[in-house]
């Protein structure tokens, strides 16, 4: 008999084809099926009479089929039609390219039809491609609360519901309880087996509520426990390198600008940490352009002047090179040596860099993940800085700080995070916020339009280029994919040749290019040799070209609000007026709300609050955090009360058993380890 760890292929009805689609959703075992939670539910207990159907609203119609359904063929398409009747009237039901639908209904029988009613151009009403369910022998319909899952192309809701039912049956008694009994009793949590059964096949609204509460608590409790365990294992609060306060005057006088009050406040918090005798573990949040890098430079200067090395790790080679250039420009005139270490270096360059790092000749070392690889030895690193923290995991951050003895850790992000979420994701860090922008920073006008405006947008972009400015165009993917209506970078670039922009110098950049190729394109763009850069989100962070004034984002609905805000921050960096144009034909209410948020504010924290409200933290960054369990069902916007309970429970447990070494917590520790390994880096 199958259990939670059994391959999903052991479930009834799953062949190699379905297993392949499930793998796209990271579902490989029976347990993975049960942990793939519905995103919403449809109440199919209420029946709507045909005469009372509203356009584009999901409804259940219980009706009789009087005549047999018929297939017809128009322009290579199979159209299946039938007419259904109830006491209030009749309506057509239509399926497109589903010839087998004809076999699912028989004349003279009553069925439940679940779908949306639409009105055609000729005024005819019809229900398009409804799901069909049998009624009982008396023609009565006993509806249910039906889960709607996040799925990929190739898997239907109906198929996945059957898979979830099979997984529940197969799991049987193998669903273990790992939240300690006293915690479950204190917070009146349902058992895990009950919760999983009712999250996938809820018996009623109350059981669904209890199931969700249990699973939300579980997620948040596990996350907090994992972070508190990291604190315990890494000895947070232990003694660190105690630096002395030095004169910062030479550094500040070398800058072409004055620190804002917000930057000064955050640097004061950093210097207080580094001179305290403890180890600094601090997150610096700040909106795009708020001056986080300058604050990091100040911390590096203080470290070097105390006789130690400072390290800065960036998530991409492009960003690492940019930081290297800006650090060199500031520090070399001050007699401070800056070295670069990245994956794509030639053997000789790398040997020379490693020698400078180990000898101490390099005071500040800027690089990528290459910095945390074996064989990289620092002479006396006292400060480890990571940029764009959401791209790194807890373990990677720890690996960087382990390169020195009791190293201070400073992490930075330009993705504004609501404080509640920051406390969850970075529970092992103190938090500083740079909450104002330097004077003179350009306001960016943002517009949301449909594809009908493309020609006008191209003409506007052409006028900006005529003035000597530059343009970004962002697409959602690299290659054409028929199943996803997203613009392909390469195809898009080719299509520009047939527009008013065809005479302009256009280049392409995407994640699959080699680092040297990317660097070359970005260098040419920064030098003004390229008018239009057609790109994926590879340019989301850190790229600084003050001459770029137009940001066009195709398929804007495919990006998170935090991402859109980051992309918008690539323009408005110079003295010229800048513009961001979001293109989308998506008419969903969520998309409209999100785009309205972007056009109405440039405040990153307000935007992040809305992103959290609309999408939840599970998708907040677009990439999963490594080293801590991810959130699949909790939404911090509406689950704040459960969060407080989960935090209290985790803190109490951490006081009693910080490393989860007691026998009663073995199952909990094993589950946290399993979830963390699923995230690729174990805790």
C-alpha positions in Angstrom: 0.0 0.0 0.0 1.2 3.5 -0.8 2.2 6.0 1.9 3.2 9.6 2.0 6.7 8.9 0.6 5.5 6.7 -2.2 6.0 7.9 -5.8 2.9 9.6 -7.2 2.9 7.1 -10.1 1.6 4.5 -7.6 -1.7 6.3 -7.4 -4.6 5.0 -9.5 -5.0 6.9 -12.8 -1.4 8.3 -13.0 0.7 7.2 -15.9 4.0 8.7 -17.1 2.2 11.6 -18.9 0.4 12.8 -15.8 3.4 12.2 -13.6 5.4 14.5 -16.0 2.8 17.3 -15.6 2.8 16.8 -11.8 6.6 17.1 -11.7 6.2 20.6 -13.2 4.3 21.5 -10.0 7.1 19.9 -7.9 4.8 17.0 -7.1 6.6 13.7 -7.0 5.2 11.8 -4.0 1.8 11.1 -2.4 2.7 13.6 0.3 3.5 16.3 -2.3 -0.1 15.9 -3.6 -1.6 16.4 -0.2 0.7 19.5 0.4 -0.4 21.1 -2.8 -3.2 23.1 -1.3 -6.2 24.6 -3.2 -6.0 28.3 -4.0 -9.7 28.9 -3.6 -13.0 27.1 -3.4 -16.2 27.0 -5.3 -19.5 26.6 -3.5 -21.5 24.1 -5.6 -24.2 23.6 -3.0 -26.5 26.4 -4.3 -28.4 25.8 -7.6 -29.3 28.7 -9.9 -32.4 28.6 -12.1 -31.6 29.1 -15.8 -33.6 32.3 -16.0 -31.6 33.8 -13.1 -28.1 33.2 -14.5 -25.7 36.2 -14.5 -23.1 36.8 -17.3 -19.6 35.6 -16.5 -20.4 34.3 -13.0 -19.8 30.7 -12.0 -23.1 28.9 -11.3 -24.6 25.4 -10.9 -27.6 24.6 -13.1 -29.5 21.4 -12.6 -31.3 20.7 -15.9 -32.6 18.0 -18.2 -31.2 17.1 -21.6 -34.2 16.5 -23.9 -32.4 15.7 -27.2 -29.1 14.1 -27.9 -26.0 16.4 -28.0 -24.6 16.9 -31.6 -21.1 17.5 -32.9 -20.6 19.9 -35.9 -17.3 20.8 -37.6 -16.5 24.5 -38.5 -13.1 25.6 -39.8 -11.4 22.5 -38.4 -13.0 22.9 -35.0 -15.4 20.4 -33.3 -18.3 22.1 -31.7 -20.6 20.1 -29.4 -24.0 21.5 -28.6 -27.0 20.5 -26.6 -30.0 22.4 -25.1 -30.9 21.9 -21.5 -34.2 22.8 -19.6 -35.4 23.5 -16.1 -38.7 24.9 -14.8 -37.5 28.5 -15.4 -36.4 28.1 -19.0 -33.7 26.7 -21.3 -30.2 27.5 -22.5 -27.6 26.1 -24.9 -24.5 24.3 -23.6 -21.4 24.3 -25.9 -18.1 22.6 -25.9 -15.2 23.5 -28.2 -12.8 20.8 -29.5 -14.1 18.3 -27.0 -15.9 15.8 -29.2 -16.1 13.3 -26.3 -18.3 15.7 -24.4 -21.2 14.3 -26.4 -20.8 11.0 -24.6 -21.1 12.5 -21.2 -24.7 13.5 -21.4 -27.7 11.4 -22.5 -31.1 12.5 -23.8 -33.8 12.3 -21.1 -31.4 12.5 -18.2 -30.9 15.3 -15.6 -27.4 16.6 -14.8 -25.7 19.4 -12.9 -23.9 21.7 -15.3 -21.2 23.9 -13.7 -19.8 26.9 -15.6 -20.2 30.5 -16.7 -23.1 31.8 -18.8 -22.0 34.1 -21.7 -24.0 36.2 -24.1 -22.9 35.8 -27.8 -22.9 38.8 -30.2 -26.3 37.7 -31.6 -27.8 37.9 -28.1 -27.9 34.1 -27.6 -27.1 32.9 -24.1 -25.0 29.8 -23.6 -22.9 28.0 -21.0 -19.4 27.3 -22.5 -17.5 24.1 -21.7 -19.3 23.4 -18.4 -18.3 20.5 -16.1 -21.0 17.9 -16.0 -21.9 15.9 -12.9 -24.5 13.2 -12.5 -27.5 13.8 -10.2 -29.0 11.0 -8.0 -31.7 8.6 -9.3 -34.4 11.2 -8.5 -32.6 14.0 -10.4 -31.6 15.7 -7.2 -28.3 17.4 -6.8 -26.3 17.3 -3.5 -23.6 19.8 -4.1 -20.3 20.2 -2.4 -17.5 22.8 -1.7 -15.1 22.2 -4.5 -11.4 23.0 -4.4 -9.7 25.0 -7.2 -6.0 24.3 -7.4 -3.0 26.2 -8.9 -2.2 23.9 -11.9 -0.1 23.9 -15.1 -1.3 23.2 -18.6 -2.1 19.5 -19.2 -3.9 19.0 -15.8 -7.5 19.9 -15.4 -9.2 20.7 -12.0 -11.3 17.6 -12.3 -8.3 15.3 -12.9 -6.4 16.8 -10.0 -9.4 16.5 -7.6 -9.4 12.7 -8.4 -5.6 12.6 -7.8 -6.1 14.3 -4.4 -8.8 11.9 -3.5 -6.6 8.9 -4.4 -3.7 10.4 -2.4 -5.9 10.8 0.7 -7.1 7.2 0.3 -3.5 5.9 -0.2 -2.1 7.9 2.7 -4.5 6.4 5.2 -2.9 6.2 8.6 0.5 7.3 7.5 -0.3 11.0 8.0 1.8 11.7 11.1 1.2 14.4 13.7 4.4 16.5 14.4 3.1 19.6 16.2 3.6 18.8 20.0 0.4 17.7 21.7 0.5 20.5 24.3 0.7 23.1 21.6 -2.2 21.5 19.6 -4.4 21.4 22.8 -3.5 25.0 23.8 -4.4 26.5 20.4 -7.3 24.1 19.8 -5.9 22.8 16.5 -7.4 20.0 14.4 -5.4 16.9 13.8 -3.3 16.9 10.7 -5.2 14.0 9.0 -8.5 15.8 9.6 -7.0 19.1 8.2 -5.6 17.5 5.0 -8.8 15.6 4.3 -11.0 18.7 4.7 -8.6 21.1 2.9 -9.0 18.9 -0.2 -12.5 17.5 0.3 -14.3 19.8 2.8 -17.4 18.3 4.3 -18.8 21.7 5.1 -17.7 25.3 5.7 -16.9 24.8 9.4 -14.7 21.8 8.7 -12.9 23.8 6.0 -12.3 26.7 8.4 -10.8 24.3 11.1 -8.6 22.6 8.4 -7.3 25.9 7.1 -6.6 27.3 10.6 -4.6 24.2 11.5 -2.5 24.2 8.3 -1.9 28.0 8.4 -0.8 27.7 12.1 1.5 24.7 11.1 3.2 26.7 8.3 3.9 29.8 10.4 4.9 27.8 13.5 7.3 25.7 11.5 8.8 28.8 9.9 9.3 30.5 13.2 10.7 27.4 14.8 13.1 26.9 12.0 14.4 30.5 12.3 14.7 30.3 16.0 16.6 27.0 15.7 19.1 28.7 13.3 19.6 31.4 15.9 20.3 28.7 18.6 22.6 26.7 16.4 24.6 29.7 15.2 25.0 31.1 18.6 23.4 34.4 18.0 24.2 36.8 20.8 27.8 35.4 21.1 30.8 37.8 21.1 31.8 39.4 17.9 34.7 41.5 16.6 34.5 44.8 18.6 35.4 47.6 16.2 36.3 51.1 17.3 34.6 54.2 16.0 36.8 55.9 13.5 36.7 59.3 11.8 34.3 59.0 8.9 35.1 62.5 7.6 37.4 61.4 4.7 34.8 59.0 3.5 31.8 61.4 3.6 33.9 64.2 2.0 34.8 61.9 -0.9 31.1 61.3 -1.8 29.5 63.6 -4.5 26.3 63.8 -2.3 25.4 64.3 1.4 23.8 61.4 3.4 20.1 61.9 4.0 18.8 61.8 7.7 17.5 58.3 7.0 20.9 57.1 5.8 22.7 58.6 8.7 20.2 57.0 11.2 20.7 53.6 9.7 24.5 53.9 9.6 24.4 54.9 13.3 22.5 51.7 14.0 25.1 49.7 12.1 28.1 51.3 13.8 26.5 50.8 17.2 26.2 47.1 16.4 29.8 46.8 15.2 31.2 48.6 18.2 29.1 46.8 20.8 31.2 43.6 21.2 28.3 41.4 19.9 27.8 40.1 16.3 25.8 42.3 14.0 23.0 40.6 12.1 21.1 43.5 10.4 18.8 43.8 7.4 18.7 47.2 5.7 15.5 47.8 3.7 15.2 50.7 1.4 13.2 51.6 -1.6 14.8 51.8 -5.1 17.3 54.7 -5.1 17.2 55.3 -1.3 21.0 54.9 -1.0 21.5 51.5 0.6 24.8 50.9 -1.2 26.3 54.1 0.1 25.4 53.0 3.7 27.1 49.6 3.0 30.2 51.5 1.8 30.3 53.5 5.0 30.2 50.2 7.0 33.0 48.8 4.8 35.1 52.0 5.3 34.7 51.7 9.1 35.7 48.0 8.9 38.8 48.6 6.8 39.9 51.5 9.0 39.9 49.1 11.9 42.3 46.9 10.0 39.9 44.3 8.8 38.5 43.1 5.4 34.9 43.7 4.2 33.1 41.4 1.8 30.2 42.2 -0.5 28.2 39.4 -2.2 25.7 40.2 -5.1 23.3 37.7 -6.7 24.4 38.1 -10.3 27.7 38.8 -12.1 26.2 41.9 -13.7 25.4 43.4 -10.3 28.7 42.3 -8.8 30.7 44.0 -11.5 28.6 47.2 -11.1 29.2 47.2 -7.3 32.9 46.6 -8.0 33.1 49.6 -10.3 31.3 51.9 -7.9 33.3 50.7 -4.8 36.6 51.2 -6.7 35.5 54.7 -7.7 34.9 55.7 -4.1 37.7 53.7 -2.3 40.7 53.7 -4.5 41.2 57.5 -4.1 41.2 56.9 -0.4 44.0 54.3 -0.7 41.7 51.3 -0.1 42.1 48.3 -2.4 39.0 46.6 -3.9 39.1 43.2 -5.5 36.5 41.3 -7.7 35.8 37.6 -7.5 33.2 36.0 -9.8 32.6 32.7 -11.5 33.4 33.7 -15.1 37.0 34.8 -14.4 39.9 33.4 -16.3 42.2 31.1 -14.3 45.1 33.6 -14.0 42.7 36.4 -13.0 41.1 34.2 -10.3 44.5 33.1 -8.9 45.6 36.7 -8.6 42.4 37.7 -6.9 42.5 34.8 -4.4 46.1 35.7 -3.6 45.2 39.3 -2.8 42.2 38.1 -0.7 44.2 35.6 1.4 47.2 38.0 1.9 45.0 40.9 3.0 46.2 43.1 0.1 42.5 43.3 -0.9 40.7 45.4 1.7 37.2 45.1 0.2 36.2 42.0 -1.8 33.1 42.2 -4.1 31.8 39.1 -5.8 29.1 36.6 -6.5 28.4 33.1 -4.9 32.0 32.4 -5.8 32.9 34.1 -2.5 31.4 31.3 -0.5 33.0 28.4 -2.4 35.8 26.3 -0.9 39.3 27.5 -1.6 38.4 31.1 -0.9 40.4 32.2 2.2 40.2 35.6 3.7 42.9 37.1 5.9 40.7 38.8 8.5 37.1 39.4 7.3 35.0 41.3 9.8 32.0 42.4 7.7 30.0 40.4 5.3 27.4 42.3 3.2 24.8 40.6 0.9 22.8 42.6 -1.6 19.3 41.8 -2.7 18.8 39.4 0.2 15.7 37.7 -1.2 18.0 36.1 -3.8 20.0 34.4 -1.1 19.0 31.9 1.6 19.7 31.7 5.3 22.4 29.1 4.7 24.2 31.1 2.0 24.3 34.1 4.2 25.7 32.0 7.0 28.4 30.5 4.7 29.5 34.1 3.8 29.8 35.1 7.5 31.6 31.9 8.3 34.5 33.1 6.1 35.7 35.1 9.0 35.8 34.8 12.8 32.6 36.2 14.4 31.9 38.2 11.3 29.4 41.0 11.3 26.5 40.5 8.8 24.7 43.2 6.9 22.1 42.3 4.4 20.3 44.7 2.0 17.2 44.6 -0.1 15.6 47.1 -2.4 12.4 45.0 -2.3 10.4 46.9 0.3 8.9 44.2 2.7 6.0 44.9 5.0 7.4 44.8 8.5 5.3 41.9 9.5 6.6 39.8 6.7 10.2 41.0 7.3 9.9 39.8 10.9 8.8 36.3 9.6 11.3 35.9 6.8 14.2 37.5 8.6 13.5 36.5 12.2 17.2 36.1 12.7 18.0 39.7 11.9 17.5 43.2 13.3 15.8 45.5 10.8 16.7 49.0 9.7 14.7 51.0 7.2 15.9 53.8 4.9 12.5 55.5 4.6 13.2 58.5 2.4 14.8 59.2 -1.0 17.6 61.6 -1.6 16.5 65.1 -2.8 16.2 65.5 -6.6 15.2 61.9 -7.3 12.9 62.0 -10.3 9.2 61.1 -10.0 8.3 58.4 -12.6 4.9 58.8 -14.4 3.3 55.4 -14.7 0.6 54.3 -17.2 -1.3 51.1 -17.6 -2.7 50.5 -21.2 -3.7 47.6 -23.5 -1.9 46.3 -26.5 -3.9 48.7 -28.8 -1.6 51.5 -27.6 1.6 49.8 -28.8 2.0 52.0 -31.9 1.6 55.2 -29.9 4.1 53.9 -27.3 6.7 53.1 -30.0 6.3 56.6 -31.4 6.7 58.1 -27.9 9.8 56.0 -27.3 11.2 57.0 -30.6 10.8 60.7 -29.7 12.7 60.1 -26.4 15.5 58.4 -28.3 15.5 61.4 -30.7 16.3 63.5 -27.6 19.3 61.3 -26.9 17.6 59.1 -24.2 17.3 55.3 -24.0 14.5 52.7 -23.5 14.0 49.4 -21.8 11.4 46.9 -23.0 10.7 44.0 -20.6 9.2 40.7 -21.7 8.1 37.8 -19.6 10.1 35.0 -21.1 13.0 34.0 -23.4 11.4 31.7 -26.0 8.1 31.4 -27.7 5.7 29.1 -25.8 2.3 28.4 -27.4 0.7 27.7 -24.0 1.7 30.9 -22.4 0.7 34.2 -24.1 3.9 36.0 -23.2 6.2 38.0 -25.4 9.4 36.3 -26.4 12.5 38.5 -26.0 14.1 37.4 -29.2 10.9 37.3 -31.3 9.9 40.7 -29.8 13.2 42.3 -30.8 12.8 41.0 -34.4 9.2 42.4 -34.5 10.5 45.9 -33.7 12.2 46.1 -37.1 8.8 46.5 -38.7 7.9 49.5 -36.5 8.9 53.1 -36.2 11.7 51.8 -33.9 13.2 49.7 -36.6 15.8 52.3 -37.4 17.0 52.3 -33.8 19.9 50.3 -32.4 18.3 47.4 -30.4 20.0 44.7 -28.3 18.6 41.7 -26.4 19.6 40.4 -22.9 18.2 37.4 -21.0 19.2 34.9 -18.3 20.3 32.2 -20.7 23.1 34.3 -22.1 26.7 33.8 -20.9 27.9 36.3 -18.3 30.4 37.8 -20.7 27.7 38.4 -23.3 25.4 40.0 -20.7 28.2 42.2 -19.4 29.1 43.3 -23.0 25.5 44.3 -23.8 25.0 46.1 -20.5 28.3 48.0 -20.9 27.3 49.1 -24.4 23.8 50.2 -23.1 25.4 52.1 -20.2 27.8 53.8 -22.7 24.8 54.9 -24.9 25.7 52.7 -27.9 22.3 50.9 -27.6 19.0 52.8 -27.9 16.6 50.0 -26.9 17.3 47.1 -24.5 14.8 44.3 -24.9 15.2 42.2 -21.7 13.8 39.7 -19.2 13.9 40.5 -15.5 17.6 39.9 -15.5 17.8 43.7 -15.3 15.4 43.8 -12.4 18.0 44.9 -9.8 21.0 47.1 -9.7 21.4 48.2 -13.3 22.1 51.9 -13.2 21.8 53.8 -16.5 20.8 57.4 -15.7 20.2 58.2 -19.4 17.3 55.6 -19.7 13.9 57.4 -19.3 11.3 54.9 -20.7 10.5 51.5 -19.2 7.9 49.5 -21.2 6.7 46.2 -19.6 4.8 43.8 -21.8 2.3 41.3 -20.2 2.5 43.3 -17.0 0.0 40.9 -15.3 2.7 38.2 -15.3 4.9 40.1 -12.8 4.4 40.6 -9.1 4.0 44.2 -7.9 7.3 44.1 -6.1 9.0 43.0 -9.4 7.1 45.8 -11.4 8.3 48.3 -8.8 11.9 47.1 -9.1 11.8 47.3 -12.9 10.3 50.8 -12.8 13.2 51.8 -10.6 15.6 51.2 -13.5 14.4 54.6 -14.9 14.2 58.0 -13.2 17.8 57.7 -12.1 19.1 60.8 -14.0 17.9 64.4 -14.4 15.4 63.8 -17.2 11.7 63.1 -16.8 11.0 59.3 -16.9 8.1 57.1 -17.7 6.9 53.5 -17.0 4.3 52.0 -19.3 2.6 48.7 -18.3 0.9 46.8 -21.1 -1.7 44.2 -20.4 -4.9 42.9 -22.0 -5.8 41.0 -18.9 -9.2 42.1 -17.6 -9.3 40.3 -14.3 -10.2 42.3 -11.2 -7.0 41.4 -9.5 -4.9 42.6 -12.5 -6.9 45.8 -12.6 -6.3 46.4 -8.9 -2.6 45.6 -9.2 -2.0 47.9 -12.1 -4.0 50.7 -10.5 -1.7 50.4 -7.5 1.3 50.9 -9.7 -0.2 53.9 -11.5 -1.3 55.6 -8.2 1.8 55.3 -6.0 5.6 55.0 -6.2 5.9 54.2 -2.5 7.5 50.7 -2.4 6.2 49.9 1.0 2.6 50.7 0.0 3.1 48.6 -3.1 4.5 45.7 -1.1 1.5 45.8 1.3 -0.8 45.5 -1.7 1.3 42.7 -3.2 1.1 40.8 0.1 -2.7 41.4 0.3 -3.3 40.2 -3.3 -0.9 37.3 -3.6 0.3 36.3 -0.2 3.9 35.7 0.9 4.3 32.4 -0.9 4.7 34.3 -4.2 5.9 37.6 -2.8 9.5 37.3 -4.1 8.9 35.3 -7.2 11.6 33.0 -5.9 11.5 30.8 -2.8 13.6 31.5 0.2 16.3 28.9 0.6 16.9 27.3 4.0 13.5 27.9 5.5 10.2 26.3 4.8 8.1 28.2 2.3 4.6 29.5 2.8 1.9 27.7 0.7 -1.3 28.5 2.5 -0.7 31.3 5.1 -1.5 34.8 4.1 0.0 37.3 6.6 -2.5 40.0 5.5 -5.5 38.1 6.9 -3.8 35.5 9.2 -2.2 38.0 11.6 -4.0 36.5 14.7 -2.8 33.0 13.8 0.7 34.4 13.2 0.8 35.9 16.7 -0.2 32.5 18.2 2.3 30.6 16.1 5.1 33.0 17.1 4.2 32.7 20.8 4.2 28.9 20.5 7.5 28.9 18.7 9.2 31.2 21.2 8.0 29.1 24.1 9.3 26.0 22.5 12.6 27.7 21.7 13.0 28.6 25.4 12.4 25.0 26.4 14.2 23.2 23.6 16.0 25.6 21.3 17.7 22.9 19.1 14.7 20.5 19.2 16.7 17.8 20.9 14.0 16.5 23.3 12.3 13.2 22.3 8.8 14.7 22.0 10.1 17.2 19.4 11.9 14.6 17.2 9.0 14.4 14.7 8.9 18.2 14.5 12.6 18.5 13.9 12.5 15.7 11.2 9.7 17.6 9.4 11.5 20.9 9.4 14.6 19.2 8.1 12.5 17.6 5.3 10.9 20.8 4.3 14.2 22.7 4.3 15.8 20.1 2.2 12.9 20.4 -0.2 14.0 24.0 -0.5 17.4 22.8 -1.6 19.4 23.9 1.4 18.8 22.2 4.8 18.6 24.0 8.1 
